[in-house]
Amino acid sequence: GAFNYAGVKRWTRKVDLFSMDKIIVPVHLAIHWCLAVVSLRDKRVEYYDSLHNPNEDCLNAMLRYLAEESTDKRKMPIDLSEFSQH
């Protein structure tokens, strides 16, 4: 589906994601589960799929989510230019 930060922003109402070293995100595809990991400490987003399918859209969505979350919760932008995708 389409990216919709407003639909999920309440999920972290009581959690400061930016105080975490890593954020583990289960990703459900139509018939398959994968995993995304955001490492704030190492400035990386990683995608794990047992079928070894790449998913750049997922990695981009994770970075977009971080940007929206930072603006919404911290009232400041996050510099994503140093983040690498794997």
Phi, psi and omega in degrees: 000178181284153177293129182215083182302320182302330181287342183235356187298333180289342181299333181248026181305321183250016184231133174263096181300331185282356173268356182270151171283316182225148175239121181260125186233112173290139182237120178260118172266175188310315183230018192204143175256141176228187183218136172245141178233127175253119177256103180290325180295315183268355181056057180223149165239134184232149180232127181242128181218122181296341177269000177062031176271130176288156179211075180298327178299320179295315180298318178295322178295323177298317179293320178296319177300315178302318179297314180295318181296318180295316179295319182287310188271322183260351181060032178208148179287160174247140179276106182267358184295337180270355181281135175254156181245134182224000000 
